[in-house]
Amino acid sequence: MKRLRRLSGRRSSRRSEARYLLDGPVLLAEALECGARIEGVYAEPGAPADLLEDVTARGVPLQPVAQGALRKVLDLAAPQAVVAVVAMEPVGFEELCAGAIGSGAPLLALVGIQDPGNAGTLVRVAEAAGCAGVAFTEGSVDPWNPKAVRASAGSVLRVPLAVDVPTGELLGATRDRGLDAVATVTEGGRPPELTELAGASVLLVGSEAHGLPEELLAVVTRRVAIPMAGRVESLNAAVSGALVAFEAARQRRGAEPVRPEGGSVGQNARGDLRPTAENT
Amino acid sequence: MKRLRRLSGRRSSRRSEARYLLDGPVLLAEALECGARIEGVYAEPGAPADLLEDVTARGVPLQPVAQGALRKVLDLAAPQAVVAVVAMEPVGFEELCAGAIGSGAPLLALVGIQDPGNAGTLVRVAEAAGCAGVAFTEGSVDPWNPKAVRASAGSVLRVPLAVDVPTGELLGATRDRGLDAVATVTEGGRPPELTELAGASVLLVGSEAHGLPEELLAVVTRRVAIPMAGRVESLNAAVSGALVAFEAARQRRGAEPVRPEGGSVGQNARGDLRPTAENT
């Protein structure tokens, strides 16, 4: 149980063991279904019997624990009756880039995102929007944090993830491979539907509080800003990232011919929508 | 301080007093700026002096409290050095509908949304996407819950909010006024960009766990489903609502002529994007 507490609460323990925790029967069932490497399962008396049968049928060690035991060790609100120890299988950032180029889909790059709920939500968004994977820069939250795993609703099991990516590597690999780097900004960008997003690219999402660092903004290929009405200064990072990732998916579906960038395309913002400066 | 604890932790107390709490200097500054009815401010020694000067200059009673006193009474992680008691000013659902019709913009209707973070995020989305307001049905979380207020980043101060709206009233008022009711669903809907969303309408967003109730689905005018790749079954409610609300804003900007509904418009989903059934 001490090990579970460490894997739940400490990023360093997850990294050194290359293991993380999945809590609850729904996530465990998904892990079994997608062939995740499950090292062991800890179950309280209330865990679903048929699920536990699947666990033992797969040859995964099953450890019964006392009622309420998981609540004491897991760093989660309302822990459920079963928890699995799963092997994390991160990929390198180079590999993510190769995947993006191969599939013609974007990557999401989370730059300094601290909130585990936002991080997990964006991993789920990446899967749903058909992204090639998610990169977490140094200084971002751990995608295998238990709250992030929950918010991902199992997408951490299926989406290629690169972690601890230095900002320099992000830029270097992007440039070397000719991948467009697209920054999500609050001002000085073009609306997503007027930005070419259909191909392989890296969609950079910064934290709501700090945005993207200058060193990244200085070298990006395009800047996207969601036109905002009212007095809203920024959107939640998960919302911004979702709007850009799903607009990219929409463009890949071919729903709309995107107007070419670089020409003097007029902004369509009108009425109470704040006009947005054009990208350079 | 007992009163602050009640206003922080209990919805019933907020309702009976028609007051709620705003925590932190940023939200308090926004409340002062937009002319909110502030009944009183409680400040620990660390609160910004210039802000407190503004408070007293506005004739708002200022009550100094001991260092750490707010932490003990507020139902919030990392409470800040200042909290304001603010009058809530809800509007009726009829009034929201009139606002939507007058402005030609949609309303968001949150149906059974329980998570305060999602609720607050959607209030902010509503402001940023130029919606006419947000309705919360009976059984939804309170938008004046302290966590929702925080997640709204101050939008609760500016967006017209109707609460405790019975589902029957939602339907009745919508029908009587000829407002389109648009359901956000996971299956059996059209992609947002192929759905007419440019005018006054009610955009219904259900909880991720339960979706929208059958009685509502039976009478909606249109169904929207975000095309999803991978094995994702649903999106976070705040993400779904944001995608639909911002697509409505995009259509109002006139960025794309929407294809007429009702004809046999082919779905453009292809490749790894799950095809979506057409709306009836």
Interface residues (C-beta under 8 A of the other chain):
Chain A: E30 C34 S103 G117 T121 R124 V125 E127 A128 A129 G130 A151 A153 G154 S155 R158 V159 P191 E193 L194 I226 P227 M228 A229 G230 R231 V232 E233 S234 L235 N236 A238 V239 A242 L243 F246 A249 R250 R252 R253 G254 A255 E256 N268 A269 R270 G271 D272 L273
Chain B: E30 C34 G117 T121 R124 V125 E127 A128 A129 G130 A151 A153 G154 S155 R158 V159 P191 E193 L194 I226 P227 M228 A229 G230 R231 V232 E233 S234 L235 N236 A238 V239 A242 L243 F246 A249 R250 R252 R253 G254 A255 E256 N268 A269 R270 G271 D272 L273
